[in-house]
Amino acid sequence: MPNTRVPQTISEFNVYVNNGLDYLNSGDPKNSVRLTITEGEVTLLTGIVDRWKPLYTLYTDKEKTRTPLVVAQLQDLMTEFNDLNQSKHLL
């Protein structure tokens, strides 16, 4: 993963990406509008977060549902986010 200010551990990334999306969707006008982030870019980020949340819930139960597949899927979403962030400079 790239050397950025974006956290590279799953737990820290979870906080970062959820707080970032909440921030972009808050405010009047929305912070995303104020920061000239397009609705399409917010939609792409929302899609990543929407796929992230159920996987992260599985990840948090280390004994029962944290599997190598869940970890790999979360890492793939982190990579997808980093690629989007590098190309669009969102967060």
Helices and strands as residue ranges (DSSP letters): H 10-24, H 31-34, H 39-60, H 68-88
